Amino acid sequence: MSQPVHIRHTVSKLGRQLESMIGKHITLNVAFDILAKKSSSIEEMVVVEVMREVYLEMQERGIHPALRGPHADSSTLSARTPAMALSR
């Protein structure tokens, strides 16, 4: 598996886990802390921290990620913020 594909897979996997936690009413900060603590590789730790930075920047700019919100569906959830983290 090539490196970009592997990273994309990691971002997608962690994005799904994040969305699942948000769906269980876990706050973003706590969800990121959980993901960081259970990271099984340096790659996962880096992806979690980059995703955290993206979400914080979005909040600072007044953009609220549509995680399990009324305007998000399975076709757009993973295409939004985790993809923004991947672009970093």
N, C-alpha and C positions, 0 to 999 in steps of 0.2 A: 504494500500500500504506500503510495507516495505521501510525502510530508504534508502538503496542503490538504489532501483528502483526509488524512488522519486528523489534522487539526479541525477541519470542518466537522468531522464526526464527533470529536470531543466537544466542540461548541454546541452542536445539536443535542447531544446527550445531556450536557449540563443545562442547556436551555429548557429541555423537557423537565428535568428535575426541579429547576427553579419554578417553572410554571405550575408544577404539581404542588409544590409547597405553598405558592401564592394562592392556589385554589383551596388550600386547607387553612387559609387565613393567617399564614405565617408572614410576618413583615419582611420586606426586602432585606433589611440589614441582618436580621436573624437568619434568613434563608442563605444569604451569602456567607455568613459565618459558618453555618452548617456545611455548606458545600466546600468551603476552604478546609475545614477540619477533617472532612472525609475524603479529601483529594488523595488519589492513589499514585500520583506522579507529579513531577515538576510541571509538566505540560498542563495538567488539570489545575494546579495552583495558579499558574500564570493566566490561564483562560478565565478562571473565577475572578481574579483581581482585575483583569481588563474589563470583564463584564460589569463588575462593581463600579469601576471608573466611568464606564459609559452611562450606566443608570444614574450615577450621581451628577454627571454633566447634564443629562437630560432633565433631571429635577431642577438643577440650578437655572436652566433655561426655561423652565416652566412647561416642559414637555413631559407628560405623564404616560409612561408605557402602558399599552393596552394589554395587560396580562389578565386573561379570563374576564375581560370587561365586556360590556354589551355590544361593542363594535368589533370585537376580535373573534376570529374563528380559527379552526385548525389550519386553514390555508394561509393565514397571515401571522399567526403567533410566532412561529419559528423564523419567519421571513423578516421580522422587525428587529428587535433589539439584539438578540444573539448574533444576527448577521452583521449588525453594526459593530459588535465586538470583534467579529472575525475580520472586518475590514481594517482593523488596527494593525 
